[in-house]
Every structure is written in structure tokens, then in C-alpha cells.
Amino acid sequence: MPESPRSTKTDEPPRTLVGGVEVDVPNNIPAIRAALDPKRRTEFDKAINAAGVDEIHAVMRHWMLEAVPDPEADAILARLARDEAERRGTA
């Protein structure tokens, strides 16, 4: 079936800003896997292989974002985790 002339499909990956710099976001399974830290690839493989048809998009979105390092976001999440640990008295 030919593509509709109104189609906006592109081969270019989506982009996001990290530290004010535009970066590509991997958007297929091989690209996401390649962008992950090698230690996280096994978890990614398990999550992708376990995802059902109703879950696959959410699983891919989660790992797409993890594959794009964002030091500012990581620092915020680490601070929030420390604050929560202190609040609970587990730090």
C-alpha cells in the first residue's frame, strides 16, 4: 500500500536537548541497545522480550530515554533519592 501524501514519516531519529545541546534519541531496538551502558543491556533485553503488544511502546519509551545520558536529570534524581532517604531515616 503506498504511503499517503500527507505522511510525515522520516528516517531521522527524534531529538531532545541535553545540557542545551540537541542530541539524537535512539528509536529502534538495535539503536537503543547500542546506546545503553553494557551493564544495562541484559535488563533491556529482558524487558523488551517480556513486553506484550500493549506494553511495548511504554517499554521502548522508557529505554529510549535511559539511553540518552542527561547529567542534569541524573543529579536531580540522585538529590531526590538522598532527600527521601534522609526523610525516612535510612541515609
C-alpha positions in Angstrom: 0.0 0.0 0.0 1.6 3.4 -1.0 2.1 6.0 1.6 -0.3 8.8 1.9 1.0 12.1 0.5 0.2 13.6 3.9 2.6 11.2 5.6 5.4 12.8 7.6 7.5 9.6 8.2 11.2 10.3 8.3 14.3 8.2 8.8 15.7 10.8 11.2 15.6 9.9 14.9 13.7 12.1 17.3 15.9 14.7 19.1 16.0 16.2 22.6 18.1 18.8 24.4 20.7 17.7 26.9 22.6 20.5 28.5 21.4 22.8 25.9 22.7 20.6 23.1 20.4 18.9 20.6 21.1 15.1 20.6 19.5 12.2 18.7 17.3 9.8 20.7 17.6 6.2 19.6 14.2 4.9 18.4 14.5 1.3 17.5 15.6 -1.8 19.4 19.1 -2.1 18.0 19.9 1.6 18.4 18.6 1.7 22.0 20.5 -1.4 22.9 23.7 0.0 21.3 23.3 3.3 23.2 22.9 1.7 26.6 25.7 1.1 29.1 26.8 -2.6 28.5 25.7 -3.4 32.1 22.1 -2.4 31.3 21.7 -4.3 28.0 20.7 -7.5 29.7 17.9 -5.8 31.6 16.8 -4.1 28.4 16.8 -7.4 26.5 14.7 -9.0 29.3 12.2 -6.0 29.3 11.8 -5.9 25.6 11.4 -9.6 25.3 8.8 -9.7 28.1 6.8 -6.8 26.7 3.4 -7.6 25.3 1.7 -5.8 22.4 0.0 -3.4 24.8 3.2 -2.6 26.7 5.9 -2.4 24.0 5.6 1.3 23.3 5.9 2.2 27.0 8.9 -0.1 27.5 10.6 1.3 24.4 10.0 4.9 25.6 11.4 4.1 29.0 14.6 2.7 27.5 14.9 5.4 24.8 15.1 8.0 27.5 17.6 6.0 29.5 19.8 5.6 26.5 20.3 9.4 26.3 22.5 10.5 29.2 21.4 13.6 30.9 23.7 14.6 33.8 21.4 17.3 35.0 18.4 15.0 35.3 20.6 12.3 36.9 21.8 14.8 39.5 18.2 15.9 40.3 17.1 12.3 40.7 20.1 11.5 42.9 19.3 14.5 45.1 15.7 13.5 45.4 16.7 9.9 46.4 19.1 11.3 49.1 16.3 13.6 50.4 13.9 10.7 50.5 16.4 8.5 52.3 17.1 11.2 54.9 13.3 11.8 55.3 12.9 8.1 56.0 16.0 7.9 58.2 17.7 5.4 56.0 20.6 7.5 54.9 
